[in-house]
Structures are given as C-alpha cells and as structure tokens.
Amino acid sequence: MKVVLFSFLTIFGIINGLRLQAIRAKGQLKCGIKPAQSVKVKLWDEDDGPDPDDVLDENETDRDGSFDLEGSTRELTSIDPVLKIYHDCDDGIKPGKRKVKLRIPKKYITDGSTAKKTFDVGILNLETIFPGEERDLF
C-alpha cells in the first residue's frame, strides 16, 4: 500500500510541476499580390527526446490570407514554439506542399492557458524560398 501511495504522490508531484504555457501567433499570408487562401497553418511545440511534438492549434487562412492561432500545453521546461505553414504558392505541379517552419522567440511564451503576448509575423509573401524549407507529402 505504501508503494502505491508513494507512486501516486510522485506522479501527482510531477504533473503539478509541469508549467502550463501558452503561445499565440497571427499574420497574413500572400502568394505574390494575392491573398494565400485556405493555407494550412499549425502551431507546434517541438520537443527533443522521447516526448513527441505537440500540435497546439491548427487552422487554414481565411479569404484574406489571415490566421490567428493560440494554444497551450504543460511542460517541465520552456516550450519550443514553431509555426508551420503548408502551401503550394509558386510550386507548379510538384507533389505535396512546401513546408515553412518559423521558430517563435521565447519571449512570446506566457504562463497560463491564455497567451498574454502575440507573435505577429506580419505580411509574409510565400513566393519567398525560405532557408531549410521542406516538402510535406501528407
């Protein structure tokens, strides 16, 4: 019985030790001079080691190419927020989507379930070829 109680208290202590952290990102995407409509955008917490990456929020851009994502998660250390954009702008007929990853500065992470700061990427032209750009064949 003592082992079960000790295990329960240990697990409870670890869970309570995890900080609830929130992040928010917004912006507008364009493909040249046109709004990039219906582009998939995802807010991730990328983790090292055995802990899998977490999708904090995802959506598609609206008819103006705008998006606003917000999410939160519990982690023992600071989260590593990343905005991922999956698009076909200036892509021809290649399979899959171009995938752009933008690391969000740590200063935009806030404690709690609601973000108190917003990382605004501004207006981003997806014709740009970003360093480290990948293809996603999902």
N, CA, C and O atoms as CSV, one atom per row, in Angstrom:
chain,resi,resn,atom,element,x,y,z
A,1,MET,N,N,0.821,-1.196,0.000
A,1,MET,CA,C,0.000,0.000,0.000
A,1,MET,C,C,0.867,1.264,0.000
A,1,MET,O,O,0.551,2.251,-0.664
A,2,LYS,N,N,1.975,1.210,0.766
A,2,LYS,CA,C,2.866,2.362,0.817
A,2,LYS,C,C,3.480,2.643,-0.549
A,2,LYS,O,O,3.682,3.801,-0.915
A,3,VAL,N,N,3.776,1.588,-1.303
A,3,VAL,CA,C,4.371,1.755,-2.630
A,3,VAL,C,C,3.380,2.435,-3.566
A,3,VAL,O,O,3.754,3.319,-4.336
A,4,VAL,N,N,2.120,2.024,-3.501
A,4,VAL,CA,C,1.082,2.625,-4.348
A,4,VAL,C,C,0.900,4.092,-3.984
A,4,VAL,O,O,0.820,4.948,-4.864
A,5,LEU,N,N,0.834,4.381,-2.695
A,5,LEU,CA,C,0.671,5.761,-2.246
A,5,LEU,C,C,1.877,6.603,-2.651
A,5,LEU,O,O,1.717,7.731,-3.117
A,6,PHE,N,N,3.076,6.067,-2.477
A,6,PHE,CA,C,4.289,6.782,-2.871
A,6,PHE,C,C,4.289,7.051,-4.374
A,6,PHE,O,O,4.607,8.156,-4.814
A,7,SER,N,N,3.931,6.034,-5.158
A,7,SER,CA,C,3.875,6.196,-6.622
A,7,SER,C,C,2.863,7.264,-7.010
A,7,SER,O,O,3.140,8.107,-7.863
A,8,PHE,N,N,1.698,7.228,-6.386
A,8,PHE,CA,C,0.658,8.221,-6.679
A,8,PHE,C,C,1.144,9.628,-6.349
A,8,PHE,O,O,0.976,10.546,-7.151
A,9,LEU,N,N,1.740,9.800,-5.187
A,9,LEU,CA,C,2.223,11.122,-4.785
A,9,LEU,C,C,3.355,11.601,-5.689
A,9,LEU,O,O,3.445,12.792,-5.987
A,10,THR,N,N,4.211,10.695,-6.123
A,10,THR,CA,C,5.298,11.059,-7.040
A,10,THR,C,C,4.742,11.533,-8.376
A,10,THR,O,O,5.142,12.577,-8.891
A,11,ILE,N,N,3.821,10.761,-8.928
A,11,ILE,CA,C,3.209,11.138,-10.210
A,11,ILE,C,C,2.452,12.454,-10.066
A,11,ILE,O,O,2.541,13.318,-10.938
A,12,PHE,N,N,1.712,12.610,-8.979
A,12,PHE,CA,C,0.969,13.851,-8.732
A,12,PHE,C,C,1.929,15.041,-8.646
A,12,PHE,O,O,1.641,16.114,-9.176
A,13,GLY,N,N,3.064,14.849,-7.981
A,13,GLY,CA,C,4.056,15.921,-7.864
A,13,GLY,C,C,4.665,16.296,-9.202
A,13,GLY,O,O,4.891,17.474,-9.477
A,14,ILE,N,N,4.932,15.297,-10.036
A,14,ILE,CA,C,5.491,15.569,-11.364
A,14,ILE,C,C,4.487,16.333,-12.211
A,14,ILE,O,O,4.838,17.317,-12.862
A,15,ILE,N,N,3.241,15.883,-12.203
A,15,ILE,CA,C,2.207,16.554,-13.004
A,15,ILE,C,C,2.025,17.996,-12.550
A,15,ILE,O,O,1.900,18.897,-13.379
A,16,ASN,N,N,2.011,18.218,-11.244
A,16,ASN,CA,C,1.863,19.586,-10.737
A,16,ASN,C,C,3.093,20.432,-11.023
A,16,ASN,O,O,3.002,21.658,-11.074
A,17,GLY,N,N,4.253,19.787,-11.213
A,17,GLY,CA,C,5.476,20.511,-11.523
A,17,GLY,C,C,5.532,20.995,-12.963
A,17,GLY,O,O,6.349,21.850,-13.304
A,18,LEU,N,N,4.661,20.448,-13.811
A,18,LEU,CA,C,4.635,20.869,-15.205
A,18,LEU,C,C,3.959,22.226,-15.310
A,18,LEU,O,O,2.857,22.426,-14.800
A,19,ARG,N,N,4.632,23.155,-15.979
A,19,ARG,CA,C,4.093,24.507,-16.133
A,19,ARG,C,C,3.143,24.564,-17.316
A,19,ARG,O,O,3.457,24.059,-18.393
A,20,LEU,N,N,1.985,25.176,-17.121
A,20,LEU,CA,C,1.061,25.432,-18.221
A,20,LEU,C,C,1.554,26.685,-18.930
A,20,LEU,O,O,1.661,27.750,-18.323
A,21,GLN,N,N,1.857,26.550,-20.233
A,21,GLN,CA,C,2.424,27.646,-21.014
A,21,GLN,C,C,1.592,27.859,-22.270
A,21,GLN,O,O,1.096,26.904,-22.867
A,22,ALA,N,N,1.445,29.119,-22.663
A,22,ALA,CA,C,0.621,29.460,-23.826
A,22,ALA,C,C,1.422,30.265,-24.837
A,22,ALA,O,O,2.400,30.934,-24.502
A,23,ILE,N,N,0.975,30.178,-26.087
A,23,ILE,CA,C,1.616,30.900,-27.187
A,23,ILE,C,C,0.540,31.288,-28.199
A,23,ILE,O,O,-0.449,30.576,-28.373
A,24,ARG,N,N,0.746,32.421,-28.860
A,24,ARG,CA,C,-0.197,32.879,-29.883
A,24,ARG,C,C,0.600,33.460,-31.046
A,24,ARG,O,O,1.597,34.154,-30.847
A,25,ALA,N,N,0.148,33.165,-32.260
A,25,ALA,CA,C,0.785,33.704,-33.465
A,25,ALA,C,C,-0.294,34.108,-34.448
A,25,ALA,O,O,-1.313,33.432,-34.588
A,26,LYS,N,N,-0.058,35.221,-35.128
A,26,LYS,CA,C,-1.004,35.672,-36.140
A,26,LYS,C,C,-0.229,36.296,-37.289
A,26,LYS,O,O,0.959,36.596,-37.171
A,27,GLY,N,N,-0.922,36.483,-38.396
A,27,GLY,CA,C,-0.289,37.115,-39.540
A,27,GLY,C,C,-1.161,37.012,-40.769
A,27,GLY,O,O,-2.308,36.568,-40.710
A,28,GLN,N,N,-0.595,37.431,-41.881
A,28,GLN,CA,C,-1.296,37.375,-43.159
A,28,GLN,C,C,-0.332,36.806,-44.193
A,28,GLN,O,O,0.823,37.223,-44.280
A,29,LEU,N,N,-0.826,35.847,-44.976
A,29,LEU,CA,C,-0.011,35.203,-45.993
A,29,LEU,C,C,-0.486,35.613,-47.374
A,29,LEU,O,O,-1.683,35.717,-47.641
A,30,LYS,N,N,0.483,35.841,-48.239
A,30,LYS,CA,C,0.182,36.191,-49.629
A,30,LYS,C,C,0.981,35.279,-50.543
A,30,LYS,O,O,2.029,34.754,-50.169
A,31,CYS,N,N,0.458,35.104,-51.750
A,31,CYS,CA,C,1.191,34.430,-52.809
A,31,CYS,C,C,1.331,35.478,-53.901
A,31,CYS,O,O,0.441,35.648,-54.734
A,32,GLY,N,N,2.453,36.174,-53.885
A,32,GLY,CA,C,2.614,37.322,-54.767
A,32,GLY,C,C,1.758,38.462,-54.243
A,32,GLY,O,O,1.904,38.877,-53.094
A,33,ILE,N,N,0.863,38.971,-55.090
A,33,ILE,CA,C,-0.004,40.076,-54.661
A,33,ILE,C,C,-1.379,39.591,-54.209
A,33,ILE,O,O,-2.202,40.392,-53.765
A,34,LYS,N,N,-1.639,38.268,-54.321
A,34,LYS,CA,C,-2.947,37.722,-53.944
A,34,LYS,C,C,-2.903,37.127,-52.539
A,34,LYS,O,O,-1.874,36.593,-52.124
A,35,PRO,N,N,-4.018,37.216,-51.801
A,35,PRO,CA,C,-4.079,36.551,-50.503
A,35,PRO,C,C,-3.915,35.037,-50.673
A,35,PRO,O,O,-4.473,34.450,-51.601
A,36,ALA,N,N,-3.161,34.418,-49.791
A,36,ALA,CA,C,-2.994,32.960,-49.805
A,36,ALA,C,C,-4.132,32.356,-48.986
A,36,ALA,O,O,-4.032,32.217,-47.767
A,37,GLN,N,N,-5.209,32.001,-49.673
A,37,GLN,CA,C,-6.410,31.474,-49.020
A,37,GLN,C,C,-6.278,29.976,-48.760
A,37,GLN,O,O,-5.606,29.260,-49.504
A,38,SER,N,N,-6.922,29.522,-47.706
A,38,SER,CA,C,-7.021,28.089,-47.369
A,38,SER,C,C,-5.658,27.414,-47.223
A,38,SER,O,O,-5.505,26.238,-47.555
A,39,VAL,N,N,-4.680,28.152,-46.732
A,39,VAL,CA,C,-3.354,27.590,-46.468
A,39,VAL,C,C,-3.364,27.007,-45.055
A,39,VAL,O,O,-3.796,27.673,-44.114
A,40,LYS,N,N,-2.894,25.774,-44.901
A,40,LYS,CA,C,-2.845,25.120,-43.592
A,40,LYS,C,C,-1.723,25.746,-42.761
A,40,LYS,O,O,-0.581,25.841,-43.209
A,41,VAL,N,N,-2.071,26.173,-41.541
A,41,VAL,CA,C,-1.091,26.711,-40.595
A,41,VAL,C,C,-1.243,25.955,-39.278
A,41,VAL,O,O,-2.358,25.694,-38.826
A,42,LYS,N,N,-0.111,25.609,-38.671
A,42,LYS,CA,C,-0.133,24.853,-37.416
A,42,LYS,C,C,0.850,25.468,-36.426
A,42,LYS,O,O,1.939,25.907,-36.795
A,43,LEU,N,N,0.444,25.486,-35.177
A,43,LEU,CA,C,1.283,25.941,-34.076
A,43,LEU,C,C,1.735,24.695,-33.316
A,43,LEU,O,O,0.909,23.941,-32.803
A,44,TRP,N,N,3.036,24.487,-33.248
A,44,TRP,CA,C,3.608,23.288,-32.643
A,44,TRP,C,C,4.473,23.628,-31.441
A,44,TRP,O,O,5.018,24.727,-31.340
A,45,ASP,N,N,4.588,22.669,-30.532
A,45,ASP,CA,C,5.646,22.656,-29.527
A,45,ASP,C,C,6.562,21.511,-29.933
A,45,ASP,O,O,6.198,20.343,-29.794
A,46,GLU,N,N,7.752,21.840,-30.437
A,46,GLU,CA,C,8.699,20.805,-30.850
A,46,GLU,C,C,9.511,20.374,-29.638
A,46,GLU,O,O,10.105,21.202,-28.947
A,47,ASP,N,N,9.530,19.079,-29.391
A,47,ASP,CA,C,10.228,18.529,-28.236
A,47,ASP,C,C,11.420,17.698,-28.669
A,47,ASP,O,O,11.405,17.071,-29.729
A,48,ASP,N,N,12.459,17.701,-27.834
A,48,ASP,CA,C,13.608,16.831,-28.040
A,48,ASP,C,C,13.381,15.550,-27.254
A,48,ASP,O,O,12.604,15.526,-26.300
A,49,GLY,N,N,14.055,14.497,-27.655
A,49,GLY,CA,C,13.992,13.252,-26.905
A,49,GLY,C,C,12.720,12.474,-27.144
A,49,GLY,O,O,12.091,12.600,-28.195
A,50,PRO,N,N,12.336,11.658,-26.154
A,50,PRO,CA,C,11.209,10.745,-26.347
A,50,PRO,C,C,9.836,11.420,-26.325
A,50,PRO,O,O,8.854,10.832,-26.779
A,51,ASP,N,N,9.759,12.637,-25.807
A,51,ASP,CA,C,8.475,13.340,-25.741
A,51,ASP,C,C,8.072,13.765,-27.155
A,51,ASP,O,O,8.816,14.499,-27.805
A,52,PRO,N,N,6.905,13.317,-27.648
A,52,PRO,CA,C,6.516,13.680,-29.020
A,52,PRO,C,C,6.162,15.163,-29.141
A,52,PRO,O,O,5.765,15.804,-28.168
A,53,ASP,N,N,6.315,15.692,-30.357
A,53,ASP,CA,C,5.920,17.074,-30.633
A,53,ASP,C,C,4.411,17.206,-30.448
A,53,ASP,O,O,3.663,16.259,-30.693
A,54,ASP,N,N,3.969,18.385,-30.015
A,54,ASP,CA,C,2.550,18.623,-29.757
A,54,ASP,C,C,2.009,19.674,-30.712
A,54,ASP,O,O,2.601,20.742,-30.865
A,55,VAL,N,N,0.876,19.372,-31.361
A,55,VAL,CA,C,0.165,20.391,-32.135
A,55,VAL,C,C,-0.683,21.168,-31.139
A,55,VAL,O,O,-1.558,20.597,-30.489
A,56,LEU,N,N,-0.427,22.469,-31.015
A,56,LEU,CA,C,-1.149,23.304,-30.060
A,56,LEU,C,C,-2.411,23.900,-30.673
A,56,LEU,O,O,-3.408,24.094,-29.978
A,57,ASP,N,N,-2.374,24.190,-31.966
A,57,ASP,CA,C,-3.541,24.727,-32.678
A,57,ASP,C,C,-3.269,24.605,-34.171
A,57,ASP,O,O,-2.117,24.598,-34.604
A,58,GLU,N,N,-4.328,24.509,-34.945
A,58,GLU,CA,C,-4.189,24.481,-36.400
A,58,GLU,C,C,-5.458,25.009,-37.039
A,58,GLU,O,O,-6.551,24.915,-36.481
A,59,ASN,N,N,-5.279,25.568,-38.228
A,59,ASN,CA,C,-6.413,26.127,-38.962
A,59,ASN,C,C,-5.955,26.389,-40.388
A,59,ASN,O,O,-4.831,26.059,-40.766
A,60,GLU,N,N,-6.847,26.989,-41.174
A,60,GLU,CA,C,-6.498,27.439,-42.517
A,60,GLU,C,C,-6.674,28.946,-42.569
A,60,GLU,O,O,-7.489,29.516,-41.844
A,61,THR,N,N,-5.903,29.578,-43.434
A,61,THR,CA,C,-6.046,31.023,-43.594
A,61,THR,C,C,-7.416,31.340,-44.180
A,61,THR,O,O,-8.002,30.529,-44.897
A,62,ASP,N,N,-7.916,32.531,-43.865
A,62,ASP,CA,C,-9.221,32.952,-44.384
A,62,ASP,C,C,-9.070,33.531,-45.789
A,62,ASP,O,O,-7.998,33.437,-46.386
A,63,ARG,N,N,-10.126,34.122,-46.314
A,63,ARG,CA,C,-10.092,34.602,-47.701
A,63,ARG,C,C,-9.119,35.764,-47.895
A,63,ARG,O,O,-8.717,36.059,-49.020
A,64,ASP,N,N,-8.740,36.426,-46.791
A,64,ASP,CA,C,-7.741,37.500,-46.861
A,64,ASP,C,C,-6.318,36.975,-46.644
A,64,ASP,O,O,-5.354,37.739,-46.700
A,65,GLY,N,N,-6.194,35.661,-46.395
A,65,GLY,CA,C,-4.886,35.075,-46.111
A,65,GLY,C,C,-4.470,35.220,-44.657
A,65,GLY,O,O,-3.323,34.938,-44.311
A,66,SER,N,N,-5.388,35.655,-43.799
A,66,SER,CA,C,-5.061,35.895,-42.388
A,66,SER,C,C,-5.259,34.637,-41.545
A,66,SER,O,O,-6.079,33.774,-41.862
A,67,PHE,N,N,-4.486,34.558,-40.465
A,67,PHE,CA,C,-4.631,33.473,-39.496
A,67,PHE,C,C,-4.359,34.012,-38.102
A,67,PHE,O,O,-3.701,35.039,-37.935
A,68,ASP,N,N,-4.876,33.306,-37.108
A,68,ASP,CA,C,-4.668,33.644,-35.701
A,68,ASP,C,C,-4.751,32.334,-34.926
A,68,ASP,O,O,-5.829,31.755,-34.797
A,69,LEU,N,N,-3.631,31.871,-34.415
A,69,LEU,CA,C,-3.561,30.599,-33.706
A,69,LEU,C,C,-3.142,30.824,-32.262
A,69,LEU,O,O,-2.332,31.704,-31.969
A,70,GLU,N,N,-3.703,30.019,-31.363
A,70,GLU,CA,C,-3.329,30.097,-29.954
A,70,GLU,C,C,-3.456,28.716,-29.339
A,70,GLU,O,O,-4.402,27.982,-29.626
A,71,GLY,N,N,-2.501,28.367,-28.492
A,71,GLY,CA,C,-2.566,27.080,-27.821
A,71,GLY,C,C,-1.742,27.078,-26.555
A,71,GLY,O,O,-0.945,27.980,-26.297
A,72,SER,N,N,-1.959,26.031,-25.770
A,72,SER,CA,C,-1.207,25.894,-24.522
A,72,SER,C,C,-0.940,24.416,-24.260
A,72,SER,O,O,-1.633,23.536,-24.772
A,73,THR,N,N,0.079,24.172,-23.452
A,73,THR,CA,C,0.437,22.811,-23.067
A,73,THR,C,C,1.225,22.857,-21.768
A,73,THR,O,O,1.749,23.902,-21.380
A,74,ARG,N,N,1.302,21.722,-21.108
A,74,ARG,CA,C,2.098,21.610,-19.884
A,74,ARG,C,C,3.437,20.966,-20.211
A,74,ARG,O,O,3.494,19.920,-20.858
A,75,GLU,N,N,4.508,21.596,-19.762
A,75,GLU,CA,C,5.869,21.084,-19.956
A,75,GLU,C,C,6.682,21.403,-18.710
A,75,GLU,O,O,6.428,22.392,-18.022
A,76,LEU,N,N,7.651,20.560,-18.434
A,76,LEU,CA,C,8.544,20.784,-17.302
A,76,LEU,C,C,9.479,21.959,-17.581
A,76,LEU,O,O,9.772,22.756,-16.689
A,77,THR,N,N,9.944,22.059,-18.829
A,77,THR,CA,C,10.818,23.157,-19.241
A,77,THR,C,C,10.042,24.068,-20.193
A,77,THR,O,O,8.877,23.803,-20.491
A,78,SER,N,N,10.668,25.120,-20.663
A,78,SER,CA,C,10.002,26.032,-21.599
A,78,SER,C,C,9.668,25.310,-22.897
A,78,SER,O,O,10.445,24.485,-23.377
A,79,ILE,N,N,8.504,25.627,-23.460
A,79,ILE,CA,C,8.121,25.041,-24.735
A,79,ILE,C,C,8.986,25.636,-25.846
A,79,ILE,O,O,9.583,26.701,-25.686
A,80,ASP,N,N,9.039,24.937,-26.960
A,80,ASP,CA,C,9.779,25.385,-28.144
A,80,ASP,C,C,8.769,25.599,-29.265
A,80,ASP,O,O,8.562,24.709,-30.090
A,81,PRO,N,N,8.134,26.784,-29.303
A,81,PRO,CA,C,7.045,27.004,-30.257
A,81,PRO,C,C,7.535,27.227,-31.687
A,81,PRO,O,O,8.517,27.928,-31.930
A,82,VAL,N,N,6.824,26.610,-32.618
A,82,VAL,CA,C,7.142,26.709,-34.035
A,82,VAL,C,C,5.840,26.888,-34.804
A,82,VAL,O,O,4.852,26.201,-34.543
A,83,LEU,N,N,5.849,27.813,-35.751
A,83,LEU,CA,C,4.727,27.993,-36.667
A,83,LEU,C,C,5.092,27.282,-37.960
A,83,LEU,O,O,6.139,27.556,-38.548
A,84,LYS,N,N,4.229,26.367,-38.409
A,84,LYS,CA,C,4.467,25.653,-39.664
A,84,LYS,C,C,3.384,26.039,-40.663
A,84,LYS,O,O,2.197,26.074,-40.341
A,85,ILE,N,N,3.826,26.327,-41.879
A,85,ILE,CA,C,2.936,26.762,-42.956
A,85,ILE,C,C,3.093,25.774,-44.105
A,85,ILE,O,O,4.205,25.537,-44.577
A,86,TYR,N,N,1.977,25.196,-44.560
A,86,TYR,CA,C,1.974,24.204,-45.636
A,86,TYR,C,C,1.257,24.815,-46.835
A,86,TYR,O,O,0.067,25.119,-46.755
A,87,HIS,N,N,1.977,25.000,-47.954
A,87,HIS,CA,C,1.369,25.743,-49.064
A,87,HIS,C,C,1.879,25.280,-50.422
A,87,HIS,O,O,2.852,24.533,-50.517
A,88,ASP,N,N,1.201,25.742,-51.469
A,88,ASP,CA,C,1.551,25.433,-52.860
A,88,ASP,C,C,1.910,26.680,-53.657
A,88,ASP,O,O,1.946,26.622,-54.886
A,89,CYS,N,N,2.172,27.792,-53.007
A,89,CYS,CA,C,2.466,29.033,-53.722
A,89,CYS,C,C,3.723,28.879,-54.577
A,89,CYS,O,O,4.758,28.411,-54.103
A,90,ASP,N,N,3.617,29.275,-55.824
A,90,ASP,CA,C,4.761,29.284,-56.742
A,90,ASP,C,C,5.425,27.905,-56.806
A,90,ASP,O,O,6.651,27.800,-56.837
A,91,ASP,N,N,4.599,26.846,-56.825
A,91,ASP,CA,C,5.091,25.482,-56.669
A,91,ASP,C,C,4.902,24.607,-57.906
A,91,ASP,O,O,5.428,23.495,-57.951
A,92,GLY,N,N,4.170,25.077,-58.898
A,92,GLY,CA,C,3.941,24.253,-60.080
A,92,GLY,C,C,3.126,23.022,-59.744
A,92,GLY,O,O,2.184,23.090,-58.955
A,93,ILE,N,N,3.487,21.886,-60.346
A,93,ILE,CA,C,2.709,20.654,-60.146
A,93,ILE,C,C,3.465,19.628,-59.305
A,93,ILE,O,O,3.201,18.431,-59.425
A,94,LYS,N,N,4.383,20.058,-58.472
A,94,LYS,CA,C,5.150,19.146,-57.630
A,94,LYS,C,C,4.233,18.479,-56.609
A,94,LYS,O,O,3.268,19.092,-56.153
A,95,PRO,N,N,4.527,17.224,-56.243
A,95,PRO,CA,C,3.689,16.543,-55.247
A,95,PRO,C,C,3.891,17.134,-53.848
A,95,PRO,O,O,4.970,17.623,-53.513
A,96,GLY,N,N,2.843,17.076,-53.055
A,96,GLY,CA,C,2.919,17.569,-51.687
A,96,GLY,C,C,2.909,19.083,-51.605
A,96,GLY,O,O,2.621,19.780,-52.579
A,97,LYS,N,N,3.226,19.564,-50.439
A,97,LYS,CA,C,3.201,21.005,-50.171
A,97,LYS,C,C,4.571,21.471,-49.701
A,97,LYS,O,O,5.339,20.712,-49.110
A,98,ARG,N,N,4.857,22.735,-49.978
A,98,ARG,CA,C,6.039,23.364,-49.396
A,98,ARG,C,C,5.760,23.559,-47.909
A,98,ARG,O,O,4.653,23.943,-47.529
A,99,LYS,N,N,6.761,23.297,-47.067
A,99,LYS,CA,C,6.586,23.460,-45.621
A,99,LYS,C,C,7.617,24.449,-45.105
A,99,LYS,O,O,8.824,24.250,-45.244
A,100,VAL,N,N,7.111,25.520,-44.508
A,100,VAL,CA,C,7.945,26.562,-43.923
A,100,VAL,C,C,7.822,26.466,-42.410
A,100,VAL,O,O,6.715,26.365,-41.881
A,101,LYS,N,N,8.957,26.498,-41.707
A,101,LYS,CA,C,8.967,26.486,-40.245
A,101,LYS,C,C,9.545,27.793,-39.741
A,101,LYS,O,O,10.658,28.175,-40.103
A,102,LEU,N,N,8.782,28.474,-38.905
A,102,LEU,CA,C,9.245,29.713,-38.281
A,102,LEU,C,C,9.313,29.504,-36.770
A,102,LEU,O,O,8.293,29.253,-36.126
A,103,ARG,N,N,10.500,29.606,-36.215
A,103,ARG,CA,C,10.647,29.479,-34.760
A,103,ARG,C,C,10.168,30.764,-34.101
A,103,ARG,O,O,10.526,31.865,-34.518
A,104,ILE,N,N,9.361,30.606,-33.074
A,104,ILE,CA,C,8.806,31.760,-32.371
A,104,ILE,C,C,9.705,32.067,-31.172
A,104,ILE,O,O,10.000,31.173,-30.379
A,105,PRO,N,N,10.142,33.321,-31.031
A,105,PRO,CA,C,11.014,33.677,-29.899
A,105,PRO,C,C,10.369,33.353,-28.547
A,105,PRO,O,O,9.160,33.497,-28.365
A,106,LYS,N,N,11.198,32.919,-27.619
A,106,LYS,CA,C,10.729,32.509,-26.287
A,106,LYS,C,C,10.013,33.630,-25.535
A,106,LYS,O,O,9.188,33.357,-24.663
A,107,LYS,N,N,10.320,34.891,-25.865
A,107,LYS,CA,C,9.704,35.999,-25.121
A,107,LYS,C,C,8.190,36.070,-25.333
A,107,LYS,O,O,7.507,36.799,-24.614
A,108,TYR,N,N,7.652,35.326,-26.307
A,108,TYR,CA,C,6.210,35.321,-26.552
A,108,TYR,C,C,5.484,34.217,-25.787
A,108,TYR,O,O,4.258,34.124,-25.854
A,109,ILE,N,N,6.225,33.381,-25.063
A,109,ILE,CA,C,5.623,32.336,-24.240
A,109,ILE,C,C,5.161,32.968,-22.933
A,109,ILE,O,O,5.911,33.710,-22.300
A,110,THR,N,N,3.932,32.677,-22.531
A,110,THR,CA,C,3.433,33.180,-21.251
A,110,THR,C,C,2.879,32.022,-20.428
A,110,THR,O,O,2.462,31.002,-20.978
A,111,ASP,N,N,2.880,32.185,-19.119
A,111,ASP,CA,C,2.326,31.169,-18.231
A,111,ASP,C,C,0.807,31.237,-18.251
A,111,ASP,O,O,0.223,32.313,-18.385
A,112,GLY,N,N,0.173,30.076,-18.117
A,112,GLY,CA,C,-1.282,30.003,-18.083
A,112,GLY,C,C,-1.848,29.426,-19.368
A,112,GLY,O,O,-1.106,29.054,-20.278
A,113,SER,N,N,-3.167,29.355,-19.431
A,113,SER,CA,C,-3.841,28.741,-20.579
A,113,SER,C,C,-4.114,29.726,-21.709
A,113,SER,O,O,-4.424,29.316,-22.828
A,114,THR,N,N,-4.000,31.023,-21.426
A,114,THR,CA,C,-4.259,32.050,-22.434
A,114,THR,C,C,-3.002,32.888,-22.642
A,114,THR,O,O,-2.401,33.376,-21.685
A,115,ALA,N,N,-2.616,33.047,-23.899
A,115,ALA,CA,C,-1.417,33.832,-24.217
A,115,ALA,C,C,-1.647,35.308,-23.919
A,115,ALA,O,O,-2.695,35.863,-24.249
A,116,LYS,N,N,-0.670,35.929,-23.300
A,116,LYS,CA,C,-0.760,37.358,-22.983
A,116,LYS,C,C,0.010,38.210,-23.990
A,116,LYS,O,O,-0.096,39.436,-23.982
A,117,LYS,N,N,0.784,37.555,-24.856
A,117,LYS,CA,C,1.533,38.235,-25.917
A,117,LYS,C,C,1.217,37.536,-27.236
A,117,LYS,O,O,0.823,36.371,-27.256
A,118,THR,N,N,1.396,38.263,-28.331
A,118,THR,CA,C,1.139,37.699,-29.656
A,118,THR,C,C,2.352,37.904,-30.548
A,118,THR,O,O,2.857,39.019,-30.684
A,119,PHE,N,N,2.813,36.821,-31.153
A,119,PHE,CA,C,3.874,36.901,-32.151
A,119,PHE,C,C,3.198,37.205,-33.482
A,119,PHE,O,O,2.475,36.366,-34.019
A,120,ASP,N,N,3.429,38.396,-34.014
A,120,ASP,CA,C,2.815,38.828,-35.270
A,120,ASP,C,C,3.853,38.702,-36.379
A,120,ASP,O,O,4.836,39.443,-36.404
A,121,VAL,N,N,3.632,37.762,-37.297
A,121,VAL,CA,C,4.588,37.582,-38.397
A,121,VAL,C,C,4.409,38.643,-39.468
A,121,VAL,O,O,5.215,38.731,-40.394
A,122,GLY,N,N,3.359,39.451,-39.353
A,122,GLY,CA,C,3.111,40.494,-40.339
A,122,GLY,C,C,2.581,39.899,-41.628
A,122,GLY,O,O,1.882,38.886,-41.609
A,123,ILE,N,N,2.912,40.526,-42.749
A,123,ILE,CA,C,2.502,40.032,-44.066
A,123,ILE,C,C,3.682,39.268,-44.651
A,123,ILE,O,O,4.774,39.814,-44.808
A,124,LEU,N,N,3.449,38.002,-44.970
A,124,LEU,CA,C,4.507,37.131,-45.454
A,124,LEU,C,C,4.181,36.667,-46.870
A,124,LEU,O,O,3.128,36.077,-47.110
A,125,ASN,N,N,5.087,36.935,-47.804
A,125,ASN,CA,C,4.904,36.511,-49.192
A,125,ASN,C,C,5.476,35.103,-49.353
A,125,ASN,O,O,6.683,34.902,-49.219
A,126,LEU,N,N,4.614,34.135,-49.638
A,126,LEU,CA,C,5.031,32.739,-49.725
A,126,LEU,C,C,5.783,32.396,-51.010
A,126,LEU,O,O,6.194,31.251,-51.198
A,127,GLU,N,N,5.967,33.378,-51.896
A,127,GLU,CA,C,6.846,33.151,-53.048
A,127,GLU,C,C,8.303,33.033,-52.589
A,127,GLU,O,O,9.140,32.465,-53.290
A,128,THR,N,N,8.588,33.572,-51.417
A,128,THR,CA,C,9.934,33.521,-50.850
A,128,THR,C,C,10.378,32.066,-50.694
A,128,THR,O,O,9.588,31.212,-50.293
A,129,ILE,N,N,11.631,31.791,-51.010
A,129,ILE,CA,C,12.209,30.474,-50.736
A,129,ILE,C,C,12.945,30.601,-49.402
A,129,ILE,O,O,13.967,31.280,-49.306
A,130,PHE,N,N,12.414,29.943,-48.387
A,130,PHE,CA,C,12.934,30.073,-47.033
A,130,PHE,C,C,14.087,29.099,-46.794
A,130,PHE,O,O,14.066,27.986,-47.320
A,131,PRO,N,N,15.096,29.497,-46.008
A,131,PRO,CA,C,16.179,28.573,-45.665
A,131,PRO,C,C,15.612,27.360,-44.922
A,131,PRO,O,O,14.770,27.510,-44.037
A,132,GLY,N,N,16.064,26.181,-45.277
A,132,GLY,CA,C,15.613,24.970,-44.596
A,132,GLY,C,C,14.208,24.534,-44.967
A,132,GLY,O,O,13.638,23.666,-44.307
A,133,GLU,N,N,13.645,25.117,-46.004
A,133,GLU,CA,C,12.287,24.757,-46.427
A,133,GLU,C,C,12.244,23.271,-46.798
A,133,GLU,O,O,13.194,22.733,-47.365
A,134,GLU,N,N,11.136,22.628,-46.469
A,134,GLU,CA,C,10.970,21.197,-46.735
A,134,GLU,C,C,9.718,20.966,-47.573
A,134,GLU,O,O,8.986,21.903,-47.890
A,135,ARG,N,N,9.486,19.708,-47.924
A,135,ARG,CA,C,8.246,19.305,-48.594
A,135,ARG,C,C,7.508,18.364,-47.664
A,135,ARG,O,O,8.118,17.528,-46.997
A,136,ASP,N,N,6.205,18.504,-47.621
A,136,ASP,CA,C,5.374,17.626,-46.810
A,136,ASP,C,C,4.462,16.860,-47.757
A,136,ASP,O,O,3.666,17.462,-48.477
A,137,LEU,N,N,4.572,15.561,-47.760
A,137,LEU,CA,C,3.815,14.735,-48.700
A,137,LEU,C,C,2.592,14.094,-48.053
A,137,LEU,O,O,2.137,13.045,-48.507
A,138,PHE,N,N,2.055,14.705,-47.003
A,138,PHE,CA,C,0.920,14.108,-46.291
A,138,PHE,C,C,-0.250,13.931,-47.155
A,138,PHE,O,O,-1.284,13.441,-46.701
